[in-house]
């Protein structure tokens, strides 16, 4: 089993996917990672799993993100209105992103809450009343040479001891 810190440190945004199918049991494990995210027991989410080519293309067009059309699977994350829905759904999507990495899957996350196209996608997906589209997670296998590795500042530039000066 992979080490959790290794998974976190090696997360990469992947937007170039191959055609290999994601096994149902792996997809279920990734979704379960999102379900189990700690949220004061307010798992007010619905995860819409999208595999249909026409649906993925519509989402790619609406978001102006062509990689959604090429992903094996898109997970549209919806949340009921609650005070912490942005934070809780972000945590759930992050957990699914890490779980995807565990299974050597590529992922790319696009937050969509308050984006003009969120309502269009919600309508297309027949979203339940009182559920808002919070984010889209593209998943798929990829050629390791096409992964985007982030340039992140060192920890020393981000950590402040005790308080700001």
VOKOL-575176 format. One record per residue: x, y, z of N, C-alpha, C, O in turn. Coordinates in Angstrom, 3 decimals, always signed. Atoms other than C-alpha are relative to their C-alpha. Layout:
# VOKOL-575176
X,Y,Z,X,Y,Z,X,Y,Z,X,Y,Z
...
***
This chain:
# VOKOL-575176
+0.843,-1.190,+0.000,+0.000,+0.000,+0.000,+0.884,+1.248,+0.000,+1.921,+1.285,+0.661
-0.782,-1.229,+0.079,+1.249,+3.481,-0.817,-0.128,+0.815,+1.273,-1.167,+0.803,+1.933
-0.036,-0.893,-1.138,+2.205,+5.882,+1.923,-0.830,+1.250,-0.292,-0.746,+1.810,-1.384
+0.887,-1.147,+0.205,-0.303,+8.710,+2.388,+0.764,+1.270,-0.363,+0.362,+1.991,-1.276
-0.758,-1.214,+0.305,+2.312,+11.476,+2.421,+0.608,-0.072,-1.403,+0.703,+0.945,-2.091
-0.502,+0.157,+1.366,+3.824,+10.074,-0.765,-1.095,+0.383,-0.994,-0.838,+1.094,-1.965
+1.117,-0.313,+0.889,+0.396,+10.298,-2.400,-0.258,+1.497,-0.055,-0.440,+2.058,-1.135
+0.268,-1.442,-0.058,-0.147,+13.879,-1.248,+1.115,+0.776,-0.696,+0.849,+1.683,-1.484
-1.132,-0.720,+0.589,+3.336,+15.016,-2.242,+0.112,-0.206,-1.505,+0.723,+0.608,-2.198
-0.111,+0.293,+1.428,+2.990,+13.463,-5.674,-1.291,+0.216,-0.773,-1.427,-0.268,-1.897
+1.218,-0.322,+0.740,-0.466,+14.722,-6.600,+0.356,+0.839,-1.214,+1.237,+1.697,-1.153
-0.247,-0.761,+1.205,-0.535,+16.075,-10.091,-1.323,+0.215,-0.723,-2.206,-0.642,-0.698
+1.176,-0.250,+0.825,-3.154,+17.688,-12.279,+0.213,-0.703,-1.329,+1.218,-0.473,-2.002
-0.101,+0.742,+1.250,-3.770,+15.397,-15.234,-1.179,+0.390,-0.873,-2.335,+0.292,-0.460
+1.068,-0.397,+0.923,-5.711,+16.622,-18.234,+0.116,-0.719,-1.343,-0.572,-0.363,-2.300
-0.143,+0.809,+1.208,-4.589,+14.090,-20.859,-0.185,-1.453,+0.402,+0.656,-2.035,+1.088
+0.356,+1.347,-0.421,-6.222,+10.723,-20.465,+0.054,-0.966,-1.175,-0.130,-0.574,-2.327
+0.114,+1.017,+1.043,-6.026,+7.458,-22.373,-1.377,-0.659,+0.109,-2.201,-0.238,+0.920
+1.344,+0.594,+0.091,-8.994,+5.206,-23.142,-0.234,-1.154,+0.974,-1.316,-1.742,+0.967
+0.150,+1.136,-0.911,-8.407,+2.579,-20.431,-1.159,+0.232,+0.970,-1.281,+1.300,+1.570
+1.189,-0.061,-0.863,-11.586,+1.872,-18.462,+0.392,-0.088,+1.479,+1.292,-0.845,+1.840
-0.198,+0.082,-1.446,-11.662,+2.464,-14.699,-0.895,-1.122,+0.525,-2.111,-1.067,+0.341
+0.836,+1.077,-0.549,-12.821,-0.747,-12.978,-1.019,+0.548,+1.016,-0.725,+1.466,+1.782
+1.093,-0.455,-0.871,-16.116,-0.324,-11.107,+0.396,-0.017,+1.471,+0.025,+0.888,+2.218
-0.373,+0.072,-1.426,-14.592,-1.437,-7.779,+0.972,+1.110,+0.389,+0.942,+1.576,+1.528
-0.913,-1.106,-0.294,-11.849,+1.209,-8.013,-0.783,+1.304,+0.056,-0.563,+2.117,+0.954
+0.830,-1.203,-0.014,-14.361,+3.924,-8.880,-0.818,+0.058,+1.293,-0.964,+1.126,+1.888
+0.770,+0.042,-1.255,-16.476,+2.810,-5.903,+0.876,+0.382,+1.190,+0.420,+1.091,+2.088
-0.922,-0.357,-1.091,-13.443,+3.095,-3.603,+0.288,+1.499,+0.002,+0.339,+2.116,+1.066
-0.256,-1.443,+0.101,-12.712,+6.621,-4.870,-1.206,+0.776,+0.517,-1.055,+1.718,+1.295
+1.223,-0.662,-0.465,-16.331,+7.666,-4.317,-0.170,-0.164,+1.511,-0.603,+0.764,+2.194
+0.114,+0.243,-1.438,-16.277,+6.094,-0.857,+0.958,+0.894,+0.781,+0.645,+1.324,+1.891
-0.916,-0.941,-0.640,-13.235,+8.210,-0.015,-0.644,+1.363,+0.182,-0.458,+2.002,+1.217
+0.723,-1.269,-0.127,-15.353,+11.290,-0.692,-1.119,-0.084,+1.020,-1.338,+0.850,+1.790
+1.113,+0.185,-0.946,-18.288,+9.909,+1.279,+0.463,+0.041,+1.440,-0.237,+0.567,+2.306
-0.482,+0.147,-1.376,-16.175,+9.255,+4.357,+0.726,+1.227,+0.543,+1.217,+1.204,+1.672
-0.687,-1.212,-0.447,-14.690,+12.747,+4.572,-0.680,+0.577,+1.238,-1.904,+0.704,+1.262
+0.592,-0.566,-1.216,-15.182,+14.243,+8.062,-0.666,+1.353,-0.263,-0.051,+2.263,-0.819
+0.754,-1.236,+0.239,-17.868,+16.946,+7.969,-1.024,+0.263,+1.090,-2.103,+0.777,+0.794
+0.995,-0.109,-1.072,-19.597,+16.991,+11.350,-1.263,-0.785,-0.353,-2.370,-0.407,+0.029
+1.086,+0.874,+0.433,-21.764,+14.236,+9.831,-1.034,+0.685,-0.885,-2.213,+0.333,-0.865
+0.890,-0.675,+0.958,-23.240,+16.568,+7.218,+0.366,-0.402,-1.426,+0.668,+0.458,-2.253
-0.305,+0.445,+1.353,-22.592,+14.470,+4.156,-1.211,+0.266,-0.894,-1.904,-0.653,-1.330
+1.137,-0.420,+0.820,-25.170,+16.436,+2.185,+0.365,+0.018,-1.475,+0.035,+0.965,-2.190
-0.492,+0.024,+1.363,-23.632,+15.385,-1.109,-0.770,-0.983,-0.839,-1.425,-1.905,-0.353
+0.381,+0.972,+1.016,-24.671,+13.675,-4.242,+1.148,+0.007,-0.999,+1.562,+1.063,-1.476
-1.070,+0.142,+0.972,-21.945,+12.353,-6.524,-0.614,-0.571,-1.275,-1.070,-1.715,-1.287
+0.536,+0.454,+1.275,-23.108,+12.112,-10.134,+1.170,-0.513,-0.837,+2.084,+0.242,-1.169
-1.060,+0.642,+0.774,-20.914,+9.678,-12.079,-0.387,+0.068,-1.474,-1.432,-0.440,-1.880
+0.305,-0.239,+1.412,-20.755,+10.614,-15.748,+1.046,-0.712,-0.857,+2.240,-0.429,-0.766
-0.885,+0.755,+0.889,-19.294,+8.220,-18.325,-0.416,+0.146,-1.471,+0.365,-0.158,-2.372
+0.549,-0.134,+1.342,-21.463,+8.956,-21.368,+0.776,+1.058,-0.795,+0.988,+2.170,-0.313
-0.809,-0.894,+0.837,-19.467,+10.561,-24.193,-0.718,+1.314,-0.294,-0.103,+2.379,-0.238
+0.751,-1.223,+0.316,-22.208,+13.036,-25.112,-0.059,+0.915,+1.226,+0.134,+2.125,+1.106
+0.063,-0.800,-1.232,-22.592,+14.186,-21.496,+1.352,+0.615,+0.326,+1.426,+1.785,+0.699
-1.347,-0.525,-0.281,-18.823,+14.548,-21.026,+0.345,+1.138,-0.969,+0.961,+2.126,-0.572
-0.263,-1.039,+0.996,-18.607,+16.587,-24.243,-0.776,+1.271,+0.328,-0.248,+2.374,+0.187
+0.795,-1.170,-0.379,-21.436,+18.880,-23.098,+0.652,+0.737,+1.174,+0.694,+1.967,+1.196
-0.662,-0.614,-1.157,-19.621,+19.478,-19.803,+1.298,+0.671,-0.438,+1.607,+1.774,+0.012
-1.247,-0.587,+0.504,-16.314,+20.082,-21.618,-0.275,+1.316,-0.721,+0.461,+2.289,-0.554
+0.355,-1.202,+0.740,-18.001,+22.626,-23.877,-0.460,+1.105,+0.949,-0.034,+2.253,+0.820
+0.524,-1.001,-0.941,-19.846,+24.391,-21.044,+1.112,+0.624,+0.840,+1.092,+1.826,+1.107
-1.073,-0.485,-0.882,-16.697,+24.690,-18.907,+1.195,+0.544,-0.772,+2.103,+1.128,-0.183
-1.144,-0.356,+0.840,-14.357,+25.401,-21.831,+1.266,-0.723,+0.479,+2.361,-0.159,+0.478
-1.093,+0.851,-0.472,-12.175,+22.580,-20.477,-0.065,-1.308,-0.788,-0.728,-2.252,-0.359
+0.112,+1.164,+0.883,-11.670,+20.041,-23.295,+0.345,-1.341,+0.644,-0.140,-2.382,+0.202
-0.408,+1.269,-0.615,-10.089,+17.451,-21.003,-1.169,-0.759,+0.609,-1.075,-1.975,+0.773
+1.160,+0.708,-0.535,-13.507,+16.645,-19.521,-0.555,-0.992,-1.029,-1.041,-2.061,-0.660
+0.497,+0.907,+1.043,-14.489,+15.094,-22.865,+0.861,-1.253,-0.095,+0.360,-2.320,-0.448
-0.929,+1.123,+0.121,-11.413,+12.837,-22.772,+0.097,-0.847,+1.261,+0.603,-1.968,+1.213
-0.070,+0.754,-1.255,-11.720,+11.750,-19.139,-0.844,-1.267,-0.120,-1.855,-1.289,-0.821
+0.808,+1.222,-0.028,-12.948,+8.220,-18.545,-1.292,+0.256,+0.757,-2.362,-0.212,+0.368
+1.129,-0.244,-0.890,-15.250,+9.473,-15.805,+0.066,+1.425,+0.522,+1.146,+1.940,+0.811
+0.112,-1.285,-0.700,-16.446,+12.811,-14.465,-0.874,-0.240,+1.214,-1.921,-0.881,+1.122
+0.844,+0.019,-1.195,-17.731,+13.067,-10.922,-0.439,+1.434,+0.242,+0.376,+2.310,+0.530
+0.577,-1.312,-0.305,-20.045,+16.037,-10.496,-0.449,-0.049,+1.458,-1.252,-0.898,+1.845
+0.276,-0.002,-1.439,-20.246,+16.906,-6.803,-1.018,+1.097,+0.305,-0.770,+2.283,+0.089
+1.081,-0.908,-0.382,-23.479,+18.482,-5.616,-0.117,+0.011,+1.512,+0.175,-0.983,+2.177
+0.213,-0.097,-1.443,-24.241,+19.723,-2.127,-1.284,+0.767,+0.284,-1.648,+1.708,-0.421
+1.122,-0.776,-0.518,-27.320,+20.826,-0.262,+0.561,+1.275,+0.613,+1.727,+1.339,+1.005
-0.431,-1.247,-0.633,-27.168,+24.341,+1.055,+0.234,-0.223,+1.482,-0.653,-0.679,+2.204
-0.316,-0.060,-1.419,-25.426,+24.504,+4.396,+1.180,+0.941,+0.172,+1.872,+1.260,-0.795
-0.997,-1.037,-0.282,-23.023,+26.915,+6.049,+1.397,-0.354,-0.513,+2.127,+0.529,-0.960
-1.363,+0.404,+0.345,-19.888,+24.898,+5.248,+0.081,-0.833,-1.277,+1.018,-1.614,-1.443
+0.036,+0.874,+1.178,-20.795,+23.345,+1.906,+1.232,+0.142,-0.883,+1.683,-0.847,-1.461
-1.199,-0.172,+0.822,-17.814,+24.849,+0.083,+1.172,-0.758,+0.623,+1.900,-1.469,-0.070
-1.105,+0.670,-0.688,-15.364,+23.579,+2.693,-0.178,-1.513,-0.019,+0.772,-2.248,-0.287
+0.240,+1.439,-0.079,-16.991,+20.163,+3.035,+0.138,-0.674,-1.365,+0.736,-1.745,-1.468
-0.137,+0.622,+1.314,-17.261,+19.482,-0.683,+1.445,+0.076,-0.490,+1.903,-0.827,-1.190
-1.420,-0.077,+0.349,-13.678,+20.687,-1.170,+0.770,-1.137,+0.659,+1.643,-1.742,+0.037
-0.653,+1.107,-0.703,-12.575,+18.155,+1.444,-0.346,-1.333,-0.665,+0.527,-2.186,-0.828
+0.410,+1.254,+0.642,-14.582,+15.383,-0.244,+0.699,-0.180,-1.347,+1.167,-1.272,-1.669
-0.663,+0.090,+1.304,-13.154,+16.183,-3.673,+1.492,-0.246,+0.182,+2.086,-1.016,-0.572
-1.423,+0.236,-0.275,-9.632,+16.339,-2.233,+0.245,-1.454,+0.372,+1.221,-2.057,-0.076
-0.148,+1.411,-0.385,-10.115,+12.911,-0.664,-0.108,-0.901,-1.229,+0.651,-1.860,-1.363
+0.135,+0.806,+1.215,-11.298,+11.508,-4.004,+1.216,+0.165,-0.909,+1.643,-0.788,-1.562
-1.199,-0.272,+0.796,-8.330,+13.151,-5.750,+1.164,-0.858,+0.501,+1.879,-1.467,-0.295
-1.077,+0.806,-0.592,-5.902,+11.441,-3.339,-0.261,-1.488,-0.233,+0.665,-2.240,-0.537
+0.342,+1.409,+0.240,-7.755,+8.119,-3.670,+0.286,-0.379,-1.454,+0.775,-1.476,-1.723
-0.293,+0.266,+1.409,-7.475,+8.366,-7.463,+1.501,-0.201,-0.190,+1.923,-1.105,-0.910
-1.456,+0.117,+0.092,-3.721,+8.885,-7.105,+0.466,-1.344,+0.552,+1.394,-1.951,+0.018
-0.338,+1.304,-0.583,-3.555,+5.780,-4.914,-0.138,-1.117,-1.031,+0.646,-2.066,-1.039
+0.253,+1.022,+1.021,-4.938,+3.761,-7.826,+0.673,+0.326,-1.341,+0.316,-0.234,-2.377
-0.741,-0.413,+1.207,-2.551,+5.409,-10.336,-0.902,+0.568,-1.081,-0.670,+0.378,-2.275
+0.886,-0.709,+0.914,-5.361,+7.380,-11.890,+0.351,+1.475,+0.007,+0.762,+2.025,+1.029
-0.156,-1.440,+0.071,-5.020,+10.923,-13.096,-1.308,+0.672,+0.354,-2.384,+0.096,+0.195
+1.196,-0.751,-0.369,-7.418,+13.564,-11.894,+0.238,+1.484,-0.220,+1.367,+1.968,-0.144
-0.031,-1.456,+0.069,-8.211,+17.200,-12.453,-1.312,+0.508,+0.573,-2.392,+0.042,+0.210
+1.149,-0.513,-0.727,-10.557,+19.171,-10.261,-0.284,+1.425,-0.446,+0.621,+2.255,-0.530
+0.404,-1.359,+0.335,-12.505,+22.224,-11.325,-1.122,+0.429,+0.932,-2.233,-0.096,+0.858
+1.094,-0.544,-0.818,-14.427,+24.167,-8.685,-0.943,+0.779,-0.914,-0.485,+1.540,-1.766
+0.944,-0.648,+0.914,-17.606,+25.417,-10.348,-1.082,+0.802,+0.717,-1.911,+1.440,+0.069
+1.019,-0.747,-0.726,-19.703,+26.939,-7.584,+0.074,+1.472,-0.400,+1.156,+2.059,-0.416
+0.127,-1.406,+0.421,-20.870,+30.394,-8.716,+0.528,+0.289,-1.402,+0.543,+1.445,-1.823
-0.382,-0.220,+1.393,-19.530,+29.883,-12.236,-1.283,+0.107,-0.825,-2.276,-0.549,-0.510
+1.224,-0.182,+0.788,-22.024,+30.991,-14.897,-0.541,-1.292,-0.605,-1.752,-1.418,-0.790
+0.442,+1.244,+0.630,-22.154,+27.511,-16.439,-0.487,-1.050,+1.001,-0.984,-2.096,+0.587
+0.411,+0.990,-1.005,-22.924,+25.720,-13.137,-1.487,-0.324,-0.116,-1.875,-1.488,-0.012
+1.441,+0.249,+0.125,-26.677,+26.147,-13.589,-0.319,-0.777,-1.269,-1.196,-1.641,-1.265
+0.210,+0.729,+1.257,-26.503,+24.941,-17.193,+0.314,-1.493,+0.183,-0.448,-2.353,-0.260
-0.378,+1.396,-0.227,-24.697,+21.760,-16.136,-0.972,-0.661,+0.978,-1.357,-1.815,+0.795
+0.964,+0.542,-0.976,-27.025,+21.291,-13.150,-1.315,-0.366,-0.676,-1.888,-1.420,-0.404
+1.243,+0.261,+0.726,-30.051,+21.529,-15.423,+0.167,-1.221,-0.906,-0.702,-2.092,-0.946
-0.273,+1.129,+0.892,-28.514,+19.121,-17.934,+0.029,-1.321,+0.777,-0.430,-2.347,+0.275
-0.102,+1.212,-0.814,-27.842,+16.613,-15.116,-1.247,-0.246,+0.864,-1.257,-1.152,+1.697
+1.254,+0.149,-0.751,-31.389,+17.024,-13.700,+0.235,+0.042,+1.507,-0.284,-0.794,+2.246
-0.337,-0.112,-1.423,-30.035,+18.150,-10.321,-1.261,+0.119,+0.852,-2.262,+0.718,+0.457
+1.098,-0.092,-0.955,-32.298,+17.769,-7.340,-0.161,+1.429,+0.497,+0.816,+2.176,+0.554
+0.193,-1.338,-0.572,-33.866,+20.924,-5.910,+0.852,+0.149,+1.266,+1.054,-0.816,+2.003
-0.818,-0.341,-1.174,-31.715,+22.593,-3.235,+1.394,-0.616,-0.024,+2.090,-0.580,+0.991
-1.365,+0.507,+0.144,-28.532,+20.914,-4.518,+0.732,+0.870,-1.014,+0.254,+1.077,-2.130
-0.817,-0.834,+0.876,-25.834,+23.117,-6.013,+1.212,-0.777,-0.484,+1.808,-1.548,+0.268
-1.204,+0.599,+0.549,-23.059,+21.949,-8.301,+1.204,+0.739,+0.584,+1.348,+1.949,+0.414
-1.143,-0.600,-0.684,-19.857,+22.544,-6.348,+1.311,-0.226,-0.737,+2.181,+0.645,-0.737
-1.257,+0.291,+0.674,-17.143,+20.873,-8.383,-0.124,-1.165,-0.950,-1.056,-1.966,-0.874
-0.082,+1.081,+0.976,-16.218,+18.552,-11.209,+1.379,-0.631,+0.116,+2.391,+0.070,+0.155
-1.259,+0.724,-0.097,-13.545,+15.885,-10.941,+0.105,-0.927,-1.206,-0.690,-1.853,-1.361
-0.264,+0.859,+1.152,-12.183,+14.360,-14.152,+0.960,-1.089,+0.435,+1.948,-0.817,+1.118
-0.832,+1.148,-0.367,-10.679,+10.892,-13.742,+0.336,-0.842,-1.221,-0.464,-0.961,-2.149
-0.358,+0.934,+1.052,-8.800,+8.538,-16.003,+1.443,-0.434,+0.113,+2.243,+0.177,+0.822
-1.390,+0.436,+0.083,-5.650,+6.610,-16.680,+0.716,+0.926,-0.975,+0.087,+1.538,-1.838
-0.751,-0.948,+0.815,-2.873,+8.583,-18.328,+1.411,-0.505,-0.239,+1.898,-1.417,+0.428
-1.406,+0.245,+0.281,+0.576,+8.458,-19.819,+0.781,+0.858,+0.998,+0.632,+2.080,+1.015
-0.705,-0.723,-1.061,+2.878,+9.416,-16.946,+0.825,+1.165,-0.532,+1.092,+2.108,+0.213
-0.819,-1.089,+0.540,+4.928,+11.635,-19.263,-0.810,+1.266,-0.245,-0.227,+2.332,-0.446
+0.822,-1.178,+0.279,+1.959,+13.990,-19.777,-0.517,+0.683,+1.261,-1.224,+1.687,+1.171
+0.497,-0.592,-1.243,+1.282,+14.746,-16.119,+0.647,+1.360,+0.236,+1.808,+1.583,-0.105
-0.491,-1.324,-0.340,+1.653,+18.319,-14.961,+0.455,-0.009,+1.455,-0.337,-0.271,+2.359
-0.518,-0.053,-1.365,+3.887,+18.647,-11.927,+0.031,+1.444,+0.450,+0.575,+2.316,-0.229
+0.157,-1.349,-0.518,+3.179,+21.672,-9.827,+1.319,+0.584,+0.488,+2.181,-0.128,+1.003
-1.124,-0.719,-0.574,+5.758,+24.262,-8.936,-0.539,+0.682,+1.254,-1.282,+1.660,+1.176
+0.554,-0.477,-1.266,+5.042,+24.902,-5.293,+1.113,+0.614,+0.827,+2.210,+0.059,+0.903
-1.032,-0.611,-0.843,+6.912,+27.291,-2.988,+0.389,-0.934,+1.141,-0.417,-1.760,+1.570
-0.407,+0.844,-1.128,+8.929,+25.639,-0.230,-0.815,+0.312,+1.252,-1.340,+1.414,+1.414
+0.769,-0.148,-1.238,+7.254,+25.118,+3.128,+0.460,+1.212,+0.805,-0.357,+1.891,+1.426
-0.547,-1.126,-0.774,+9.547,+27.726,+4.698,-0.588,+1.343,-0.427,-0.595,+2.288,+0.362
+0.615,-1.247,+0.470,+7.853,+30.416,+2.572,-1.489,+0.085,+0.348,-2.123,+1.119,+0.138
+1.434,+0.032,-0.251,+4.383,+29.386,+3.698,-0.374,-0.071,+1.476,-1.514,+0.221,+1.839
+0.299,+0.209,-1.418,+4.647,+28.725,+7.437,+0.479,+1.204,+0.800,+1.599,+1.687,+0.632
-0.310,-1.095,-0.921,+4.562,+31.485,+10.022,-0.151,-0.545,+1.404,-1.171,-1.154,+1.725
+0.054,+0.488,-1.385,+5.338,+30.658,+13.638,-0.734,+1.003,+0.886,-0.401,+2.187,+0.906
+0.776,-0.740,-1.005,+2.863,+31.932,+16.235,-0.938,+1.054,-0.569,-2.149,+0.942,-0.376
+0.870,-1.021,+0.582,+1.562,+35.037,+14.382,+0.757,+0.805,-1.036,+1.987,+0.795,-1.084
-0.635,-0.888,+0.975,+2.189,+37.430,+11.539,+0.746,+1.098,+0.751,+0.329,+1.503,+1.837
-0.764,-1.067,-0.668,+4.772,+40.066,+12.400,-0.688,+1.319,-0.113,-0.186,+2.323,+0.391
***
